[in-house]
Amino acid sequence: MIIKSASDFVDSVLQIWPPFRWDEVQEKAWTQLMVRNLSGFSPAVLDRAFQDMVGKRKETRIPTPAECIQACVEAKRWTETEENAGKLSIARSDPRDEWSTERCRLAHDLKHSPLGKQAAEEGWIISFWHFCRRNQRLPAGPEIDQCKRDSSGIEEIYGRAMRDECGPFSKQIARFASTILEKRKEWTEETLRRG
């Protein structure tokens, strides 16, 4: 089975992992959502993502859109790495480097997943991005709650610093908090604009 488009990817997923107790409306909505979210990936990336899912996925239920998007993002990363392997004469980056270009690029790609859009809408996009950069994947379950907790309180800190309630470093703390708030606004607008 060779995947040539997002529609082929979706049809193949439905063949391998058919939905349980879905009506026609649910299947149509899921299909449209998947095609819309996966249409930006090349056929080579979609094919690799599907093959990886078939080879690695142990669950029998239909994959969530987030699983499919993450599989495509990972396939894209590997495809680009293989394509550029002979072109770069510089030393390979250290896989333990949490600030490597590859990790940052992956985190930026994951911002455009459904969970990334939720993080943007709810104001925790910065901690979401840092989680993705550090762990090279989307957060799940309690990790999502931790990202939300990590993002809470920045406005309060900024307000306290602006009122000079943070001691001799109030000015520096206010400047730092302001930078975080500006970056959150920028990433939120960028993430939601692409949706």
N, C-alpha and C positions, 0 to 999 in steps of 0.2 A: 504494500500500500504506500504510494508516494503522495505526499502532501504538496499541493501546488498553490493553495490559497487558504485563507482563514475558514472559508466554508468547508473545504476538504478536511481541515483539522477538526472542526466541530462535528462533521458527519462521522469521521473516524472515531472520535471520542464516544459518540452516541452508539456506535456499533460495538465497541469494546466494553464500555460501561453503560449499558442502557439504564435510563431512569426507572425507578421503581414507583409506580402509582402516580405518574404525572398525567395530567390531561393535555390536550392539544395546546391550550393557551399557555400553560406553564412551559412546555417544551419550546414553543415559538418564542416566548420572552427570553428564555435561557439562551437559545440559539442566537437571537438578535444581539443580546448583550455580549456574548462571546465573540461573534463576528466583529462587532464594533470595537471591542478591546484588543483583538488580535490582528486586526487588519493592517497595522503598521509594521508587522514583522514580515521578513522576506520568506519566500517558500522554503529556502534551505534551513532557516531558523525554525520555522513551523514543523518541518519534517523531523529535524533533530529533536525538538522538544517532544513531539509525539513518540518517537522511537525511544527516547529516554524514559518517558512516562510508562510505556509498555514494558520496558525492561526493569524498571525500578519500583513501580507502584504496586503495593500489595493489597490495597483496599479494593473491594468490589463495587462500592457505591460510586455514583457519578462524581467526577472531580468538581470541586468548586471553581468558579472563575478565577479566584486568587491563586489556586494551585496551577491552573493552566497558564496564567500570566507569568507566574514565577518560573515555571518550566521554560517558557519562551525567553524570559530575561536571561536565565542561566544558559540556555542554548545559544542565545545571541552572544553572550560574553565568551563562551568557548569558541564559537565560530569566528568571531573577530580575533581572538587570541591566536587561533590556528592560521588565519589569513595573514596576520601581521608577524608571525613567528620569524620568518626569514628577513623581514624588512628592517628590523630594529637592530642596530649594532651595539646599543647600550646594554648594560647588564640587566638581567631579569630582575623584577622587583621582588623584594622579600615578601613571601606570603603572610608573614606575621606582622607586616607593616599595616596598621589599621588606617593609615592615611594614604595608602597607595592610590594611584590614579584609577586602577581597576575597581577598588572598593568604593571609592567616591562616585564613580560613574554608575556602578550597580545601584547604589543608594539613591542616586538621582533618578534612575530608571524606575525603581520601585516606588518612588513618590507618585507615579502616575497609575499605580494599581488602584483597585477599588478601596483597599484599606488606606493607601496613601491619600486618596481624595477625602476619605472620612477623617483622617488625621488633620488635613488642611482645614476642613469645615469646622472641626471641633477645637482647633488651636493647639494641637500637639505635634505638628509637622516637624519641628526641630528635633525633639527627642526621638520621633519615629525615624528620621533620617540617620541620626547617630546610631540607633540600634541597628538599622540595616547596614550601615557602614562597618560597624564592629563585627556583626554576626553573619553578614553576607546573605541575609534572608529576611523575610517578613516576620514581624513579631506575631505571636499567637497566644491565646488564652491570657494567663496572668502577666505575660510580658507586655501585652497591650495596656493593661491596667497600670503597670509600672511606668510605661512611657507617658501615660496621662498624668500620673503623679509627678514625674520628673518635670513636666512642663507647667505644672500649676505653680502659682505664686510669683511669677516673674513680674507681673504688673504691680503686685504689692511691694516687692523689693524695689522696683523702680520708683514707686511713689514715696517710699520711706527714704530712699537715697536723695530724691529731689527735695524732700523736706529736711535734709541734713540730719537724719536720724540714724545714720550708719557710721557715726564717728568721723575720724579724720579722713577716711577714704570714701566718703559719701559721693564726692564728685566722680571719682573713678568708677565706683559701683554703678552710678547713674548712667555713665557713658557706656559701660559694658552692657547693662540691662537694655539700654536704648538700642544698641547694636543688635542684640538678640531679637528685640521686638521688630525692628526694621527687617531683619532677615526672615522672620516668621511671616511678616506681611508680604514680602517679595515672593517667597516660596508658595504661600497660600494662593496668591493671585496667579502665579505661573501654573501651579498644579490644577487649579479649578478652570483656568482658561483653556487648557488642553483637553478638558473633559467635555 
